[in-house]
Amino acid sequence: MNYVKTAMLLAGMTALFMAVGYVIGGQGGLMIAFSVALAMNIFSYWNSDKMVLRMYGAREVDARSAPDLYGMVQQLSANAQLPMPKVYIIENPQPNAFATGRNPDNAAVAATTGLLQSLSYEEIAGVMAHELAHIKNRDTLIMTITATIAGAISMLANFAFFFGGNRDNNNGGFGIIGTILVMILAPLAAMVVQMAISRTREYAADRMGAEICRQPLWLASALQKIAGAARRVENNPAEHNPATAHMFIINPLSGARADNLFSTHPDTNNRVAALQQLAQEMGVAGPTVARPAQPASRPSGPWGRGGASGRGPWG
């Protein structure tokens, strides 16, 4: 995303935040919300990545604690001509992953234990390459900031539900109507995120990620497995923080809530078809589904072997 789109998104999210402030406290609430939004935008630029990682209980790993995963990301980063990002593991049974950070020099990739336990080494490489593509395309800043602000809007909307209709607040008699409107602001915030974070971002990251690992079918197979598992395995932190759903490689929401209506992710079958077409263009032969993980050895894929010897624990 370019800087113009980023500025437009932040302006829209800030305006929505201020509108909720007006519903709660009239002109005074509007000014307070504006001040809070300004401070939040500045704070989010520097700290939103840390907040999201903390929200999901991510723990940082290194070459000693997770040699295979760290070495894989290290080699793929070299292929992508990117600085080495920080690597995190999230204790969560749902296979998924995301990238975060304000720029390539301050970036991180995170994978769930479900991803590391249920996908093959090749498929995990495809997923990590996709996340590195987000970093290279500088998607991560806008992804994390929108998640932070949208989450704040949802919390403020819940607050307005209890206090927006108070006849003593100075909102020009807008309390009752405002309370009703605020009830839909949380899904509206999710929709703003959906509209702002274009679905073409995922297609672009799929394509670049396939080029980074040089095997489009690895990512295609991973997407199919993750999408199938995400419908069966609930991601509780994501369900409680639906504004962060757009950060993951596959929508982590179960669909049991209305939040899933605002999914920012393209249809998985379409993404797989695009990757299969790319594989043909690249002249890459092989099955769509990568082979199962081999505990005793690590594959010598075309992107190299990474920094660790043998197949060690993921962390």
Secondary structure as the mmCIF struct_conf table of DSSP 4:
data_model
#
loop_
_struct_conf.conf_type_id
_struct_conf.id
_struct_conf.beg_label_comp_id
_struct_conf.beg_label_asym_id
_struct_conf.beg_label_seq_id
_struct_conf.end_label_comp_id
_struct_conf.end_label_asym_id
_struct_conf.end_label_seq_id
HELX_RH_AL_P HELX_RH_AL_P1 TYR A 3 MET A 55
TURN_TY1_P TURN_TY1_P1 TYR A 56 GLY A 57
STRN STRN1 ARG A 59 VAL A 61
TURN_TY1_P TURN_TY1_P2 ALA A 63 SER A 65
BEND BEND1 ALA A 66 ALA A 66
HELX_RH_AL_P HELX_RH_AL_P2 PRO A 67 ALA A 80
TURN_TY1_P TURN_TY1_P3 GLN A 81 GLN A 81
HELX_LH_PP_P HELX_LH_PP_P1 PRO A 83 PRO A 85
STRN STRN2 LYS A 86 ILE A 90
BEND BEND2 PRO A 93 GLN A 94
STRN STRN3 ALA A 97 ASN A 103
TURN_TY1_P TURN_TY1_P4 PRO A 104 ASP A 105
STRN STRN4 ASN A 106 THR A 112
HELX_RH_AL_P HELX_RH_AL_P3 THR A 113 SER A 118
BEND BEND3 LEU A 119 LEU A 119
HELX_RH_AL_P HELX_RH_AL_P4 TYR A 121 LYS A 136
TURN_TY1_P TURN_TY1_P5 ASN A 137 ARG A 138
HELX_RH_AL_P HELX_RH_AL_P5 THR A 140 PHE A 163
TURN_TY1_P TURN_TY1_P6 GLY A 164 GLY A 165
TURN_TY1_P TURN_TY1_P7 ARG A 167 ASP A 168
BEND BEND4 ASN A 169 ASN A 169
BEND BEND5 ASN A 171 ASN A 171
TURN_TY1_P TURN_TY1_P8 GLY A 172 GLY A 173
HELX_RH_AL_P HELX_RH_AL_P6 GLY A 175 VAL A 182
TURN_TY1_P TURN_TY1_P9 MET A 183 ILE A 184
HELX_RH_AL_P HELX_RH_AL_P7 LEU A 185 ALA A 196
BEND BEND6 ILE A 197 ILE A 197
TURN_TY1_P TURN_TY1_P10 ARG A 199 ARG A 199
HELX_RH_AL_P HELX_RH_AL_P8 THR A 200 CYS A 213
TURN_TY1_P TURN_TY1_P11 ARG A 214 ARG A 214
HELX_RH_AL_P HELX_RH_AL_P9 PRO A 216 ALA A 230
TURN_TY1_P TURN_TY1_P12 ARG A 231 ARG A 232
BEND BEND7 VAL A 233 VAL A 233
HELX_RH_AL_P HELX_RH_AL_P10 ASN A 236 HIS A 240
HELX_RH_3T_P HELX_RH_3T_P1 PRO A 242 MET A 247
STRN STRN5 PHE A 248 PHE A 248
BEND BEND8 ILE A 249 ILE A 250
BEND BEND9 GLY A 255 ARG A 257
HELX_RH_3T_P HELX_RH_3T_P2 ALA A 258 PHE A 262
BEND BEND10 HIS A 265 HIS A 265
HELX_LH_PP_P HELX_LH_PP_P2 PRO A 266 ASP A 267
HELX_RH_AL_P HELX_RH_AL_P11 THR A 268 MET A 282
TURN_TY1_P TURN_TY1_P13 GLY A 283 GLY A 283
BEND BEND11 GLY A 286 GLY A 286
BEND BEND12 THR A 288 VAL A 289
HELX_LH_PP_P HELX_LH_PP_P3 ALA A 290 ALA A 293
TURN_TY1_P TURN_TY1_P14 PRO A 295 ALA A 296
TURN_TY1_P TURN_TY1_P15 PRO A 302 TRP A 303
BEND BEND13 GLY A 307 GLY A 310
#
